[in-house]
Amino acid sequence: MELKKGRWNKKTIYLAMAMSLFTLILLFLGIQLITDNLLIVIFNLLQYGLGPGVIIQPILWIVLMIYIPKWNLEKLNGYAL
């Protein structure tokens, strides 16, 4: 898979990293509000949050930001956004 020039500029990558960090913070706060117990929060984060998702999520954000503008809304009609 070849990268097109100018697609992956620094701003895009920083934006994707910021989005994934923001999502992780929201996930952490959500789990903390539900359980209100730090040990359970850490356990849940180790089990669900801090796995391959931390590496995969920024890549997913970048892919989504590149490809979603190319799709028609008619194509996305079948998906729940």
Phi, psi and omega in degrees: 000122183261139177273135176281143182293140177085352180285312184262069174279171186297324182299318180298315182293317178296320179297317179296319179294320179296319179297316182292323177296316178300317179296318179296320179296317178298318178300314180298314181295321180297314179295320182294321180293323183288312187270324182058031179220119189296323180295318179293322178300312181297317179298314179297319180295320179293324184283318188248318192273302189272063176237221176294342182301325181295326179278321186286323189300313177300323178296318178298318179299316181296315179299316180297319182291334179278318192266331183300318178299336181283334183281150172280157176293334177296323179291325182277355183301324182285344183261146174274117180261000000 
